[in-house]
Amino acid sequence: MICSFPPVANKDSSVLILGSIPGVTSLKENQYYAHPYNQFWKIIYALFNVPLEPTYEKKMIFLLNHNIALWDVIQKCDRLGSLDSKIQSPIPNNFNSFFASHPKISVIFFNGSKAKETYTAFVGFNFKQILSSFLLPSTSPTRTMPFNEKLVYWKEILHWI
């Protein structure tokens, strides 16, 4: 059984980006999107046209300074390796408590289809404050869409912060 990380969020967070559950490298490093080929951090910094921060701590501060919260749909599951297709017996995080504690969040961006599928199946969209949701192309290295094409989709975040 593997477990996800706590959410990265504060009282001013208005946008929530949800992944499925951290991969092997992220779990080993105890950091969101730690795999060197995952494009998450590169995309986030490209949205604001600024250089990528060198440390994980500065990346977390950057998200929070831009009112972006980060979490995963799945709290724990069984999975061999890092592929979302290998996830078994997923248990979702407690979104009732999360949204009650973060009332400014009005939109969810799903980093890949597994995150959206799992959220839809186990959580749903019954939170009054959520105005919209968007499925974004996964930043995973297994998603072969070119970086600039992914970035076009991810720019939707800028309309919500």
N, C-alpha and C positions, 0 to 999 in steps of 0.2 A: 504494500500500500504506500503510495506517495502522497504528499500533502503540498498544497500551494502555500504561498506567502501571505502575510497580512496585506491589506490594501494600503496603497500610497494615496492619501487624501487628506484634505484639511477642510476647515469650515467654509472656505471660499471656492472649493472645487465645484465647477459647473458642468464639466464634461467628464464622462467616464469611458475609459478605454478598457475593454475586457478581452483577455485571451482565454484560452481553454484551461491549461495548467502548465507550469514550467516544464521545460525539457530537461534532459539529463545534465547538460552543462550548466544550466541556470540553477538547478537544484544543488549541484556540486559547489558552485560559486556563491550560492545563496543570494542571487541577484536576478531580477527580471531581465529577460532577453540577453543573457550573458554569452550565448554562442557567437563566436566572432563573425559568422556569416549571416546571422539574423540581421535584418535591415531596420529593425524598430528604431533604435536610437539615431541612426543616420537619417531616417525619415522625419522623426520628430524635430531634430535640429534643422533639417532642410526646410521644414515648414516656416521657420522663423528666419531663415537665411543667416544663421550664425554658426560658428565652428562648434564641433562636437566637444563637449566637456570631457576631460580625461578620467575623472573618477566617478564611480557609481553614486557617491553621496551628492556630488554636484548635479548629476543627472536627475536625482530625486528632487532636489531643490528647484531645478529648472522646470520640471513638470508642475510642481506646486505653485511656483511663481506665475505660471501661465494658467492656473485654475484647472489643471488636468489631473484627474484621478486615474489610478491604474490598479487593476485587480484581475483576478481570474474567475471564471464562472464556477469551476470545479474546485471544491475544497480538498477532496481526496478521491483517489481512484486506484485501480490496479492498471499497470501499463509496463510493458517491456520496451525499453528504448524511449525515443522521444516523439514518435509519430502519433498524431491525434487519432489515426485510424486504429491504433492499438489500445486505446482507452477502453477499459472495462469497469463496470460497476461504479459509475461516477456518482458522487455525492456533492450537491451544489453548496456554495457558500451561502451564508445567511444574508440575503438581500433585504429582507424586511428591516432588520436592525441597521444595516448599512445605509439604506435610503432615509430611514428615520434620523440617523445621525448626520446626514449630508443632504439637507433639504434643498440646496441650490443646484444640485445636479439635475439637468433637464434633458440630457441627451446621452445615448449610449452608442459608442462605436465599437463594433466587433472586429477584432483582429483575426479574421479568418472565419470560415463557415462552421467549423466545429464549435467555436465559442457561441455563435448565434443559435445553432441547432440545439445545443445543450441548454442554453438559457431559455429558449422557447419551450422546450420539453419539460424542464424542471422548475422554472421560475415564472416565466410569463411576463406580460407587460401590463400588469394591473396596478402600477404605482402612479398615482395622480400626477406627480411632478414630471414624469418622463414624457416629454413632448414628441420625441422622435427617436429613431434608431437607424443606424447605417451599418451595412455589411461592407467592410473594407477588405481589399486583397491582403492575404496573410503576409507578414514580414518574414516568414520562415524561409530558410534557404531552399526548401523543397518546392516552394512556389516560384516558378520560373519566369513570371512576368518581369520585364525590365524595370529597373529602379524608377526611372522617370515616369513610366506609366503608372506604377503604384502610387507615386507621389501625387499625381493628378487626383486620384481618388481620395487620398489622405488629406488633401487641402480642404476638404469639406469641414474639417475640425475648426479651421480658422473662422468660419461663419458663426461658431457657437461660443467662442471665448471672448 
